[in-house]
Amino acid sequence: MPDFPESCGGLDTPCRWTLWNVEGHDMYLYALMGVAVILLLGRLWFRIQTWRKGQGDLTFDRPVERFARVLKYVLGQSKILKDRAPGVAHAMMFGGFTALFIGTSLATIDHDFADKIFSTKILIGNFYILYEVVLDAFSLAFLVGLGYALWRRNVVRPEKLTLSSSFNFVLLQLWLLVFTGLLVEAFRLAALDAYIGDSWGRYSFVGWTMAQGLLLLNDSEAVWRDWHVGFWWFHSIQVAIFIVALIDTPLKHIIYSPLNIFFSSFRERGQLKPLDLEDESIEQFGVGHLTDLTVFQLMDGDACTECGRCQMACPAYMAGTPLNPKQIILDIRRSMDLYSGPLGIGLHPAADNGQSVDASDMPLIGVDYHGRELFSPDALWACTTCRACVEECPVLIEHVDTIVDMRRHLVLMEGAPPDLLGSTFTNAERAGNPWNNRDSRLAWAEQAGIDVPIMAEKKKVDVLYWVGCAGAFDPNSQRTTRAVAKILNAAGVDWAVLGDEESCHCEWARRGGNEFLFQESVNPIVELLNSYEFNVIITHCPHCFNT
């Protein structure tokens, strides 16, 4: 007759027998897991110190909305499921991992608190049966999801994935971790088959099925008790190693991605962070060194799951340019690894020919990393800032902010924009438009004989039509401008344009890293607009719209 907790009532009552057959081992188990968790938290703390070398602080405003976003994107897997088959497989793995974590926690509470302190059981009766069915179902789903992930990485091999041996190793270890857990259950059920196998033991349907196979090999209770103890410790040591090594594996996103989602910005789409160019104490504009990145941008580097969705959504990458938004984010991670010491808070001596120097003195753009250039300038300039990468990212990484910040460094600190972009900056400075066109901004209307009201004459209107540089000077865009003007006239709308008072806001220059030209151009426009009265402003230029 096997020993069972008195609080269970008897063999006929479905009940969780936590630590069955390993009584007295619990203190060793808790010591092992305690050390593993302390090591994990310690190493995580050191990584956070690396993040804290970045600029600014993480924001905790709007906490309810932040938690809601975590629920949506982490628990709901909403963005991940957009890529249907891999998304479902990931949801199976995530669901399995979450269910097993909750199940293990509940078993610990049941054994160490409910039973030991209050002499009662939580996992008993029908609730325990449901508990076993759910855990076995999620364990099976976990294994299926892991199997699909291994097949996809080694047979399908899609371009967007990082196809490295480390991913395969981690997936295999995770599969083995789940499988050995089921084996422990199977050995337990095989040993107890004579007592509970025909009653409530079968509700652990995966372990029970495996146990029936084991019993065909040997029906000795003593044999399966010995196997149970051995594999129980093997599985426990596996779990401890997994905990300690977690942040060194691709599974680090289990910790970092929810943090990244929680702390991500609430800024409107297309909105860029302004620079305070009037602050004379600021000596560095943009990002040229590791410590110029913000805390959140450094976190981005660790949160990346390397799923490659940003890569395949990027029009610049698909057009064959050097830009790969995934690599930009991974370069942040590599830079932290390159410049951080073993504990993550100092600079690695190998970073500068064996001389330990501060990370703020080390260049970031174009640095060689084992034969590959980090943050290639050609890649940075290839970005269209369309934000397709940001929209696709399941963990809300802000690729565009990082790219624009590095462009700001190249333009404002090094004076090194691409030649064509540099000449376009000059055109805007001289003529108030990117083409250096000196014609009237009303030529499009005069040439077509369209009656266009001017804001300087009306002072107050319902609708202000901001034509923009392309709408005023580009022949193709002029057709759109004329069509809009005709529609407004035909509809009897009270409207006007600024005409020759309008000038380029240079938002495109801001995206090109020239924040100075943007602010120099946009401030007079703000003053001009404030001098008139209107209810609505319309434009068909995306740069004008974002301004």
DARA-V995639 format. One record per pair of residues at least 24 apart in sequence whose C-alpha atoms are under 10 Angstrom apart, sorted by sequence separation. I is the first residue (numbers start at 1). GAP is how many residues later the second one is. D is the distance in Angstrom with one decimal. If there is no record, write none. Layout:
I;GAP;D  I;GAP;D
This chain:
107;24;9.9  147;24;8.5  182;24;7.4  183;24;6.9  186;24;5.6  187;24;6.4  190;24;6.9  191;24;8.8  306;24;8.1  335;24;9.8  379;24;9.2  380;24;8.1  501;24;8.9  106;25;9.7  146;25;6.4  147;25;8.8  150;25;9.9  182;25;5.7  183;25;9.9  185;25;8.9  186;25;4.6  187;25;9.9  189;25;9.8  190;25;6.3  194;25;9.4  301;25;9.7  304;25;7.1  305;25;9.6  339;25;9.9  380;25;10.0  381;25;9.7  442;25;9.6  463;25;9.3  522;25;8.4  146;26;8.0  181;26;9.2  182;26;9.4  185;26;8.2  186;26;8.4  189;26;9.8  193;26;9.0  301;26;9.8  303;26;9.2  304;26;7.3  377;26;9.8  380;26;7.6  381;26;7.5  441;26;8.7  502;26;8.9  183;27;7.6  184;27;9.8  186;27;9.2  187;27;7.9  194;27;8.6  301;27;8.7  302;27;8.5  303;27;9.6  380;27;7.0  441;27;9.0  444;27;8.3  445;27;9.0  472;27;9.1  501;27;8.3  502;27;9.8  103;28;7.6  143;28;10.0  146;28;7.9  147;28;7.9  179;28;10.0  182;28;8.4  183;28;8.4  186;28;8.0  187;28;9.4  190;28;9.3  191;28;8.1  193;28;8.4  301;28;5.2  302;28;7.9  335;28;9.9  375;28;8.9  441;28;8.1  444;28;6.2  103;29;9.0  146;29;6.4  182;29;9.8  186;29;9.9  190;29;7.7  191;29;7.3  192;29;7.1  300;29;6.8  301;29;5.7  304;29;8.9  335;29;7.4  377;29;8.8  443;29;7.4  444;29;7.5  518;29;9.7  145;30;9.4  190;30;8.6  191;30;4.4  299;30;9.8  300;30;8.7  301;30;7.4  302;30;8.2  303;30;9.2  335;30;10.0  377;30;8.4  380;30;9.9  441;30;9.0  442;30;7.0  443;30;8.2  444;30;9.3  452;30;9.8  463;30;7.5  464;30;8.8  465;30;7.0  466;30;8.8  467;30;7.2  472;30;9.9  498;30;9.4  103;31;9.2  104;31;9.7  143;31;8.8  144;31;9.2  190;31;7.2  191;31;7.1  265;31;9.2  298;31;8.9  301;31;5.0  302;31;5.9  338;31;8.0  375;31;8.7  441;31;5.4  442;31;9.2  444;31;8.6  448;31;9.8  462;31;7.6  463;31;6.3  464;31;5.6  465;31;6.1  466;31;6.3  467;31;8.3  468;31;9.9  498;31;9.2  99;32;9.8  103;32;7.0  142;32;9.4  143;32;6.1  189;32;9.7  191;32;7.8  192;32;9.0  264;32;7.5  297;32;8.6  300;32;7.9  301;32;4.6  302;32;9.5  332;32;9.0  335;32;8.9  437;32;9.4  440;32;8.4  441;32;7.2  450;32;7.6  453;32;9.7  461;32;9.1  462;32;5.3  463;32;4.6  464;32;5.3  465;32;5.1  466;32;7.2  467;32;8.4  511;32;9.5  102;33;9.4  142;33;8.0  143;33;9.1  188;33;9.3  190;33;9.5  191;33;5.2  192;33;9.0  263;33;7.5  264;33;9.8  299;33;8.9  300;33;8.3  301;33;8.2  331;33;9.3  377;33;8.6  439;33;9.3  440;33;8.9  444;33;9.8  445;33;8.8  449;33;9.8  450;33;10.0  452;33;7.2  461;33;5.6  462;33;5.9  463;33;6.7  464;33;5.9  465;33;7.8  466;33;8.9  469;33;8.8  100;34;9.5  101;34;9.9  143;34;9.9  187;34;9.4  190;34;6.4  191;34;5.9  298;34;6.5  299;34;8.6  301;34;9.1  302;34;9.3  331;34;9.8  335;34;8.5  435;34;8.7  439;34;8.1  444;34;6.2  448;34;7.8  451;34;8.4  452;34;9.1  460;34;9.1  461;34;5.5  462;34;8.5  463;34;8.8  464;34;7.9  465;34;9.7  468;34;7.8  469;34;7.5  470;34;9.8  508;34;9.7  509;34;9.9  99;35;8.0  100;35;6.5  143;35;7.2  189;35;8.8  190;35;8.5  191;35;9.4  297;35;8.0  298;35;7.4  301;35;8.5  334;35;8.0  433;35;9.1  434;35;7.6  435;35;9.3  437;35;10.0  438;35;9.7  443;35;9.6  444;35;8.5  450;35;7.7  451;35;8.7  460;35;8.8  461;35;6.8  467;35;8.3  468;35;7.7  469;35;6.3  507;35;9.7  508;35;6.3  99;36;6.5  100;36;9.2  139;36;9.9  142;36;7.8  143;36;7.6  187;36;9.1  188;36;7.1  189;36;9.6  191;36;9.5  260;36;7.4  263;36;9.6  264;36;9.4  297;36;9.9  331;36;9.9  381;36;8.4  433;36;6.0  434;36;9.0  437;36;7.5  445;36;8.6  450;36;7.5  452;36;9.8  453;36;9.6  458;36;9.8  460;36;8.8  461;36;9.8  466;36;8.0  467;36;9.9  468;36;7.0  469;36;9.2  507;36;5.9  508;36;8.9  99;37;9.6  142;37;9.7  187;37;5.4  188;37;6.9  191;37;8.4  259;37;9.7  260;37;9.4  298;37;9.5  381;37;7.7  432;37;8.6  433;37;8.8  444;37;7.9  445;37;6.8  452;37;8.5  458;37;9.0  459;37;9.1  466;37;10.0  468;37;8.7  469;37;9.8  506;37;8.3  507;37;7.2  510;37;9.9  96;38;9.7  99;38;9.6  100;38;7.7  140;38;8.8  186;38;9.0  187;38;7.0  188;38;9.8  190;38;9.3  298;38;8.0  331;38;9.1  435;38;8.4  444;38;7.2  451;38;8.2  458;38;7.7  496;38;9.4  505;38;8.7  506;38;8.7  507;38;9.5  508;38;9.7  96;39;7.9  99;39;6.6  100;39;7.4  139;39;6.8  140;39;9.0  187;39;8.8  188;39;8.8  189;39;9.5  260;39;6.6  261;39;9.7  293;39;9.0  335;39;8.0  377;39;9.7  433;39;9.8  434;39;9.9  435;39;9.2  450;39;9.3  457;39;9.1  458;39;9.9  495;39;8.7  505;39;7.4  507;39;7.7  508;39;9.3  96;40;9.2  98;40;9.0  99;40;8.2  139;40;8.3  184;40;9.7  187;40;6.5  188;40;6.0  259;40;8.4  260;40;6.7  334;40;8.4  335;40;9.8  377;40;9.4  378;40;9.0  381;40;9.6  433;40;9.0  445;40;8.6  455;40;8.3  456;40;8.9  494;40;9.7  497;40;9.9  504;40;8.7  507;40;6.1  96;41;8.4  97;41;8.1  184;41;10.0  186;41;10.0  187;41;5.1  188;41;9.1  259;41;9.7  260;41;9.8  365;41;7.8  377;41;9.4  453;41;9.0  454;41;8.5  455;41;5.2  456;41;8.7  457;41;9.6  495;41;9.4  496;41;9.9  506;41;8.7  96;42;4.6  97;42;8.1  100;42;9.7  139;42;9.0  140;42;9.2  186;42;8.3  187;42;8.9  257;42;8.7  260;42;9.0  261;42;9.0  290;42;8.0  331;42;9.1  332;42;8.6  364;42;9.1  365;42;9.9  453;42;6.9  454;42;5.1  455;42;5.5  456;42;7.0  495;42;9.5  505;42;7.4  95;43;6.7  96;43;5.5  99;43;9.7  139;43;8.0  184;43;8.2  185;43;8.0  256;43;7.4  257;43;8.3  260;43;6.3  331;43;5.8  332;43;8.6  452;43;8.7  453;43;4.7  454;43;5.2  455;43;5.2  456;43;8.6  94;44;9.5  95;44;9.0  96;44;8.0  97;44;9.8  183;44;9.4  184;44;5.6  187;44;8.6  188;44;9.7  256;44;8.4  259;44;8.0  260;44;9.2  330;44;9.2  331;44;6.6  365;44;9.5  452;44;6.8  453;44;6.4  454;44;5.9  455;44;7.7  456;44;9.9  93;45;8.4  96;45;6.4  97;45;7.1  183;45;8.2  184;45;8.2  187;45;9.4  256;45;9.4  257;45;7.9  258;45;8.2  290;45;7.0  291;45;9.7  330;45;9.7  331;45;9.9  365;45;9.0  452;45;7.3  453;45;8.8  454;45;6.4  456;45;8.4  92;46;7.5  93;46;8.7  95;46;8.1  96;46;4.8  136;46;8.1  184;46;8.9  185;46;9.7  256;46;6.3  257;46;4.5  289;46;9.5  290;46;7.4  328;46;7.9  329;46;9.2  453;46;9.0  454;46;9.3  455;46;9.0  92;47;9.1  93;47;9.6  94;47;9.6  95;47;7.4  96;47;8.4  184;47;5.9  185;47;9.0  255;47;9.4  256;47;4.7  257;47;7.1  327;47;8.6  328;47;6.2  452;47;9.1  454;47;9.6  92;48;9.1  93;48;6.9  94;48;7.6  183;48;7.6  184;48;5.8  255;48;8.0  256;48;8.3  257;48;7.9  327;48;8.3  328;48;8.8  92;49;5.4  93;49;4.5  96;49;9.0  136;49;9.8  183;49;8.8  184;49;9.4  253;49;7.1  254;49;8.5  256;49;9.5  290;49;8.1  91;50;9.2  92;50;5.5  93;50;7.5  95;50;9.9  181;50;8.3  184;50;9.4  252;50;7.5  253;50;5.2  91;51;8.9  92;51;8.5  93;51;8.2  94;51;9.0  180;51;7.1  181;51;7.8  184;51;7.9  252;51;7.6  253;51;6.7  254;51;9.1  328;51;8.6  89;52;8.5  90;52;8.8  92;52;7.7  93;52;5.4  180;52;8.4  183;52;9.2  250;52;9.5  251;52;9.8  252;52;9.1  253;52;6.0  323;52;9.3  327;52;9.7  328;52;8.5  89;53;8.4  92;53;5.5  93;53;6.6  181;53;9.5  182;53;9.8  250;53;9.8  252;53;8.4  253;53;9.6  323;53;8.3  89;54;9.8  91;54;8.0  92;54;8.5  93;54;9.9  180;54;8.1  181;54;6.3  250;54;9.1  251;54;8.0  322;54;8.0  323;54;9.4  325;54;8.8  89;55;7.7  90;55;6.4  180;55;6.0  181;55;8.9  247;55;9.1  250;55;7.2  322;55;9.2  323;55;7.5  324;55;7.3  325;55;9.2  442;55;9.1  484;55;9.6  89;56;4.5  90;56;8.2  93;56;9.4  179;56;9.3  180;56;9.6  250;56;8.4  322;56;6.4  323;56;4.1  324;56;9.3  441;56;9.9  442;56;9.2  443;56;9.4  484;56;9.3  88;57;8.0  89;57;7.5  177;57;9.5  178;57;8.8  181;57;9.9  321;57;8.3  322;57;4.8  323;57;6.7  441;57;8.9  442;57;5.7  443;57;9.9  87;58;9.8  89;58;8.9  90;58;9.2  177;58;6.7  180;58;9.2  181;58;9.8  321;58;7.1  322;58;8.5  323;58;8.2  324;58;9.4  325;58;8.6  441;58;5.5  442;58;6.9  481;58;9.4  86;59;8.7  89;59;6.7  90;59;8.1  176;59;9.1  177;59;9.2  322;59;9.2  323;59;6.0  324;59;9.0  440;59;7.9  441;59;5.3  481;59;8.4  89;60;7.2  177;60;9.9  321;60;9.7  322;60;7.1  323;60;6.7  440;60;6.3  441;60;8.5  480;60;8.4  177;61;6.6  178;61;9.7  321;61;6.5  322;61;9.4  439;61;9.4  440;61;10.0  441;61;7.7  86;62;8.1  176;62;9.0  177;62;7.2  317;62;9.2  320;62;9.9  321;62;8.9  441;62;8.9  85;63;9.2  86;63;7.6  316;63;9.1  325;63;9.9  326;63;8.5  477;63;9.4  174;64;9.4  325;64;6.9  477;64;9.4  173;65;8.7  174;65;9.5  177;65;8.8  317;65;8.6  324;65;9.7  325;65;9.4  464;65;9.6  86;66;8.6  140;66;7.5  316;66;6.3  317;66;8.7  136;67;8.8  137;67;9.0  139;67;8.6  291;67;9.5  292;67;9.7  315;67;9.8  316;67;6.3  326;67;9.7  132;68;9.9  136;68;6.2  137;68;8.3  174;68;8.5  291;68;6.6  292;68;7.5  315;68;8.6  316;68;7.1  329;68;8.4  464;68;9.6  471;68;9.2  132;69;9.3  133;69;9.4  134;69;9.6  135;69;8.2  136;69;6.7  137;69;7.8  173;69;8.6  290;69;6.3  291;69;5.4  314;69;8.5  315;69;8.1  316;69;9.8  329;69;9.0  433;69;10.0  464;69;9.0  471;69;8.2  132;70;9.6  133;70;5.9  134;70;8.8  135;70;9.9  136;70;5.9  289;70;7.3  290;70;6.4  291;70;8.9  314;70;9.0  316;70;9.7  329;70;6.9  332;70;9.5  432;70;8.7  433;70;6.8  434;70;7.9  463;70;9.4  464;70;6.3  470;70;9.6  471;70;7.8  129;71;7.4  132;71;6.4  133;71;5.7  134;71;10.0  135;71;9.6  136;71;7.5  289;71;5.8  290;71;8.7  291;71;9.1  314;71;9.6  315;71;8.6  328;71;7.5  432;71;5.3  433;71;5.3  460;71;9.7  461;71;8.5  462;71;8.1  463;71;6.0  464;71;7.8  465;71;8.5  466;71;6.8  467;71;8.4  468;71;7.5  470;71;7.7  128;72;9.7  129;72;9.0  131;72;9.4  132;72;5.2  133;72;6.9  136;72;9.9  170;72;9.4  288;72;9.0  289;72;7.0  290;72;7.3  291;72;10.0  292;72;9.4  314;72;8.4  328;72;9.9  431;72;8.6  432;72;5.3  433;72;8.7  434;72;8.4  459;72;8.3  460;72;6.1  461;72;6.5  462;72;5.1  463;72;6.1  464;72;6.2  465;72;5.9  466;72;6.0  467;72;6.2  468;72;8.1  469;72;8.8  129;73;9.5  130;73;8.3  131;73;9.0  132;73;8.2  133;73;8.8  288;73;9.5  289;73;5.9  290;73;7.5  291;73;9.4  314;73;8.4  315;73;8.2  326;73;8.3  329;73;8.4  431;73;9.0  432;73;8.3  433;73;8.1  459;73;5.5  460;73;4.6  461;73;5.0  462;73;5.1  463;73;4.8  464;73;4.7  465;73;5.1  466;73;5.1  467;73;7.5  468;73;6.7  126;74;9.8  129;74;6.3  130;74;9.4  132;74;9.7  288;74;8.6  289;74;5.0  290;74;6.0  313;74;9.3  314;74;6.1  315;74;9.4  325;74;6.6  328;74;8.4  329;74;9.6  432;74;8.7  434;74;9.5  455;74;10.0  458;74;9.0  459;74;6.5  460;74;5.8  461;74;7.3  462;74;6.3  463;74;5.7  464;74;6.4  465;74;6.2  466;74;8.2  467;74;7.9  468;74;9.8  125;75;9.5  128;75;9.5  129;75;7.9  132;75;9.8  288;75;6.1  289;75;4.7  290;75;9.4  313;75;5.8  314;75;6.0  325;75;8.6  328;75;8.0  428;75;9.0  429;75;9.3  434;75;9.4  456;75;9.8  458;75;9.5  459;75;8.6  460;75;9.0  461;75;8.8  462;75;8.6  463;75;7.2  464;75;8.8  465;75;9.3  466;75;8.8  468;75;8.9  469;75;9.2  170;76;9.6  287;76;9.6  288;76;5.5  289;76;7.6  312;76;9.4  313;76;6.0  314;76;9.7  428;76;7.1  456;76;8.3  468;76;6.8  97;77;9.8  174;77;9.8  287;77;8.1  288;77;6.3  310;77;9.2  311;77;9.3  312;77;8.4  313;77;9.4  428;77;9.1  429;77;9.3  455;77;7.7  467;77;8.8  468;77;9.8  100;78;9.1  287;78;8.7  288;78;9.9  310;78;7.0  311;78;7.0  313;78;9.0  314;78;9.5  325;78;9.0  428;78;7.4  455;78;9.3  466;78;7.9  170;79;7.0  171;79;9.4  309;79;9.5  310;79;4.0  313;79;7.1  455;79;9.7  466;79;9.3  169;80;9.4  170;80;7.4  171;80;9.2  309;80;7.3  310;80;7.0  312;80;9.3  313;80;9.6  93;81;9.9  97;81;9.1  100;81;10.0  169;81;9.9  170;81;7.8  308;81;9.4  309;81;9.6  310;81;8.1  311;81;9.3  425;81;8.6  428;81;9.0  96;82;9.3  167;82;7.9  168;82;9.9  309;82;9.6  310;82;5.7  311;82;9.7  166;83;7.4  167;83;6.4  309;83;6.0  310;83;6.0  425;83;9.7  166;84;7.5  167;84;8.7  308;84;9.4  309;84;6.5  310;84;9.3  425;84;6.9  308;85;8.7  309;85;8.4  424;85;8.7  307;86;8.7  306;87;9.9  307;87;8.9  310;87;9.7  422;87;9.6  425;87;9.4  19;88;9.8  305;88;9.3  421;88;8.5  429;88;7.5  18;89;6.9  19;89;9.9  304;89;8.8  305;89;8.7  310;89;8.9  425;89;8.2  428;89;8.5  432;89;8.2  17;90;9.2  18;90;8.0  304;90;9.1  305;90;8.1  422;90;9.6  428;90;9.9  16;91;7.7  304;91;7.3  421;91;7.8  426;91;9.6  429;91;9.2  18;92;8.4  19;92;8.6  303;92;7.2  304;92;9.3  422;92;9.6  425;92;7.7  429;92;8.3  17;93;9.8  18;93;6.3  303;93;9.2  304;93;7.5  425;93;9.9  428;93;8.8  16;94;8.4  17;94;8.4  18;94;9.4  303;94;7.9  418;94;9.7  16;95;8.5  300;95;8.8  417;95;8.1  300;96;8.6  301;96;8.6  417;96;8.3  300;97;5.7  417;97;9.0  299;98;9.0  300;98;7.5  300;99;8.6  415;99;9.7  297;100;8.2  296;101;9.0  297;101;7.6  411;101;8.1  412;101;7.4  296;102;9.0  297;102;8.7  300;102;9.7  408;102;8.3  410;102;9.7  411;102;5.8  412;102;6.6  407;103;9.3  408;103;8.6  410;103;7.4  411;103;6.1  412;103;8.0  297;104;8.5  298;104;9.8  407;104;8.1  408;104;7.4  409;104;7.3  410;104;9.2  411;104;8.9  412;104;7.9  16;105;8.2  18;105;9.8  297;105;7.0  405;105;10.0  407;105;6.3  408;105;3.8  409;105;9.1  411;105;9.7  5;106;9.6  15;106;8.0  16;106;8.6  17;106;9.1  404;106;8.2  405;106;9.1  406;106;9.8  407;106;4.5  408;106;6.1  7;107;9.8  8;107;9.4  15;107;8.7  16;107;5.6  17;107;9.7  404;107;6.0  405;107;9.5  406;107;7.6  407;107;8.0  408;107;7.0  7;108;7.0  15;108;5.9  16;108;6.4  294;108;9.1  403;108;9.1  404;108;6.9  405;108;7.0  407;108;9.9  408;108;9.5  6;109;9.3  7;109;9.6  14;109;8.4  15;109;4.3  16;109;9.3  293;109;7.8  403;109;9.5  404;109;5.8  5;110;8.4  14;110;5.7  15;110;6.2  401;110;9.4  403;110;9.0  404;110;9.4  405;110;9.9  7;111;9.8  8;111;9.6  13;111;7.4  14;111;5.0  15;111;9.0  400;111;9.2  404;111;9.9  7;112;6.1  8;112;8.0  13;112;6.3  14;112;7.4  15;112;9.1  16;112;6.9  293;112;8.4  6;113;8.5  7;113;5.6  8;113;7.0  12;113;9.7  13;113;9.4  14;113;8.9  15;113;6.1  16;113;9.3  292;113;9.1  293;113;9.2  5;114;9.4  6;114;9.2  7;114;6.4  8;114;9.9  14;114;6.6  15;114;8.1  292;114;9.4  5;115;9.8  6;115;9.9  8;115;9.1  9;115;9.6  13;115;9.8  14;115;6.8  16;115;9.5  270;115;8.4  287;115;7.9  5;116;9.4  8;116;7.0  16;116;9.2  270;116;8.1  286;116;9.1  287;116;8.9  7;117;9.3  8;117;9.0  269;117;10.0  270;117;7.5  286;117;9.7  287;117;8.8  288;117;8.5  289;117;9.2  292;117;9.8  269;118;8.3  286;118;8.0  287;118;5.3  288;118;6.3  286;119;4.6  287;119;4.7  288;119;9.0  285;120;8.2  286;120;5.6  287;120;7.9  288;120;8.9  289;120;9.4  269;121;9.5  285;121;9.2  286;121;7.1  287;121;7.1  288;121;5.7  269;122;9.3  285;122;9.9  286;122;4.7  287;122;5.4  288;122;7.8  285;123;6.6  286;123;4.3  287;123;8.5  385;123;9.7  284;124;9.9  285;124;5.8  286;124;7.9  384;124;10.0  284;125;7.9  285;125;9.3  286;125;8.9  288;125;8.7  285;126;9.4  286;126;7.7  287;126;9.5  288;126;9.5  385;126;7.1  285;127;6.7  286;127;7.9  384;127;8.6  385;127;9.2  272;128;8.8  273;128;7.7  284;128;8.9  285;128;6.7  383;128;9.6  384;128;9.3  272;129;6.9  284;129;7.3  383;129;9.4  270;130;9.2  271;130;9.4  275;130;9.9  283;130;9.3  264;131;9.0  265;131;8.8  270;131;9.8  273;131;9.5  381;131;7.9  264;132;6.6  265;132;9.6  272;132;8.5  273;132;9.0  380;132;9.7  381;132;9.7  261;133;8.8  262;133;9.4  263;133;9.4  264;133;7.6  265;133;8.7  272;133;9.6  275;133;9.7  261;134;5.6  262;134;9.2  264;134;8.2  260;135;6.6  261;135;5.8  259;136;9.1  260;136;7.0  261;136;8.0  257;137;8.9  258;137;7.4  260;137;7.4  257;138;5.7  258;138;9.7  256;139;9.3  257;139;8.6  257;140;9.1  253;142;9.1  162;143;9.6  163;143;9.7  161;144;9.8  162;144;6.3  161;145;6.6  162;145;7.4  160;146;8.4  161;146;5.6  162;146;7.6  160;147;6.8  161;147;5.5  160;148;4.5  161;148;8.6  159;149;8.2  160;149;6.8  158;150;9.4  160;150;8.7  161;150;9.3  160;151;6.4  161;151;10.0  159;152;9.3  160;152;6.4  159;153;8.5  160;153;10.0  94;160;9.2  160;164;10.0  162;164;9.7  161;165;9.9  160;166;9.0  21;167;8.3  20;168;8.3  21;170;9.9  74;180;9.6  14;182;8.8  12;183;8.8  13;183;9.5  74;183;8.3  75;183;9.6  11;184;7.2  12;184;7.6  73;184;9.8  74;184;6.6  11;185;7.0  14;185;8.6  15;185;8.9  73;185;8.5  13;186;9.3  14;186;5.9  15;186;9.8  12;187;7.7  13;187;8.0  14;187;8.0  70;187;9.5  71;187;9.3  74;187;8.2  11;188;9.5  12;188;8.0  70;188;6.4  73;188;7.7  74;188;9.9  2;189;9.3  11;189;9.4  14;189;9.6  69;189;9.4  70;189;8.5  72;189;9.9  73;189;9.8  2;190;7.7  70;190;9.3  71;190;9.8  1;191;9.2  67;191;9.7  70;191;6.1  71;191;9.6  69;192;7.0  70;192;5.9  1;193;9.6  2;193;8.4  69;193;6.8  70;193;9.7  1;194;8.0  67;194;9.0  68;194;8.8  69;194;9.8  66;195;7.8  67;195;6.5  69;195;9.5  66;196;5.1  67;196;9.7  65;197;8.9  66;197;7.2  66;198;8.3  63;199;8.5  66;199;9.5  40;200;9.9  47;200;9.4  63;200;9.4  66;200;9.2  36;201;9.8  43;201;8.7  65;201;9.5  40;202;9.8  41;202;9.7  42;202;9.8  43;202;9.7  44;202;9.8  58;202;10.0  60;202;8.7  61;202;9.2  22;203;9.5  33;203;8.4  36;203;9.0  37;203;8.1  40;203;6.5  41;203;8.8  44;203;7.5  59;203;9.4  60;203;7.2  21;204;7.0  25;204;9.9  29;204;8.5  32;204;8.6  33;204;8.7  36;204;5.5  39;204;8.5  40;204;5.1  43;204;8.1  58;204;9.9  59;204;6.4  60;204;10.0  62;204;9.3  20;205;9.8  21;205;8.9  32;205;8.0  35;205;8.4  36;205;7.3  38;205;9.7  39;205;6.1  40;205;7.6  43;205;9.8  58;205;6.5  59;205;8.6  61;205;9.9  22;206;8.8  33;206;8.2  34;206;8.9  36;206;8.7  37;206;6.6  38;206;8.6  39;206;9.2  40;206;7.6  41;206;9.9  58;206;8.8  59;206;8.6  21;207;7.8  22;207;6.5  29;207;7.4  32;207;9.8  33;207;5.8  36;207;6.0  37;207;6.9  40;207;7.7  58;207;9.7  20;208;9.6  21;208;6.9  22;208;9.9  25;208;9.4  29;208;8.8  32;208;6.9  33;208;9.3  35;208;9.8  36;208;5.3  20;209;9.4  32;209;9.8  35;209;8.8  36;209;9.1  19;210;9.9  22;210;8.3  33;210;8.4  21;211;9.6  22;211;9.3  29;211;9.4  33;211;9.5  44;211;9.3  44;212;9.7  19;213;9.4  86;221;9.9  83;226;8.8  80;227;9.6  286;227;8.2  285;228;9.9  80;229;9.5  286;229;9.6  285;230;9.4  54;235;9.9  55;235;9.8  272;235;9.8  54;236;7.5  55;236;6.8  56;236;9.8  58;236;9.0  274;236;9.3  53;237;8.5  54;237;4.8  55;237;6.1  56;237;9.0  57;237;7.7  58;237;6.8  59;237;9.5  53;238;5.7  54;238;6.1  55;238;6.0  56;238;5.9  57;238;6.2  58;238;6.7  272;238;8.6  277;238;8.4  51;239;9.9  52;239;8.9  53;239;8.6  54;239;5.3  55;239;4.2  56;239;6.3  57;239;7.9  272;239;8.2  276;239;9.5  277;239;7.3  50;240;10.0  51;240;8.8  53;240;8.6  54;240;4.6  55;240;5.8  56;240;8.6  275;240;7.1  276;240;9.7  50;241;9.2  53;241;8.3  54;241;4.6  55;241;8.7  274;241;7.8  275;241;8.7  51;242;9.1  52;242;8.5  53;242;7.2  54;242;8.1  55;242;9.2  277;242;8.7  51;243;8.0  52;243;5.8  54;243;8.1  55;243;9.5  276;243;9.8  51;244;5.1  52;244;9.3  54;244;7.0  275;244;9.2  50;245;8.8  51;245;7.7  53;245;9.0  54;245;9.6  274;245;9.1  49;246;9.9  51;246;8.5  52;246;8.7  48;247;9.1  51;247;5.6  52;247;9.6  50;248;8.2  51;248;6.4  50;249;9.4  51;249;9.9  48;250;9.5  51;250;9.8  48;251;8.5  51;251;9.7  47;252;9.5  47;255;9.4  270;272;9.5  270;273;9.3  272;274;9.1  270;275;9.4  271;275;6.7  272;275;9.6  270;276;6.2  271;276;8.2  269;277;8.6  270;277;9.2  268;278;9.5  51;285;8.8  50;286;7.5  50;287;9.7  47;289;9.3  50;289;9.7  50;290;7.3  50;291;9.6  53;292;8.5  47;293;9.2  50;293;9.1  51;293;9.2  52;293;9.4  49;294;9.3  50;294;5.7  51;294;9.1  46;295;10.0  47;295;10.0  49;295;7.0  50;295;5.4  46;296;9.3  47;296;7.5  48;296;8.3  49;296;5.9  50;296;8.2  46;297;5.8  47;297;5.4  48;297;8.8  49;297;9.5  50;297;10.0  45;298;9.3  46;298;5.3  47;298;7.4  43;299;9.8  44;299;9.6  45;299;9.0  46;299;6.3  43;300;7.1  44;300;9.3  45;300;9.8  46;300;9.8  42;301;9.3  43;301;8.3  53;306;8.9  54;306;9.7  53;307;9.1  83;309;10.0  82;310;9.0  79;312;9.1  80;312;8.9  82;312;9.4  79;313;7.3  80;313;8.5  81;313;9.3  79;314;7.5  80;314;5.7  79;315;5.0  80;315;9.0  78;316;8.0  79;316;8.4  77;317;8.0  79;317;9.6  77;318;9.8  74;320;8.7  73;321;7.0  74;321;8.2  73;322;7.3  73;323;8.9  70;325;9.4
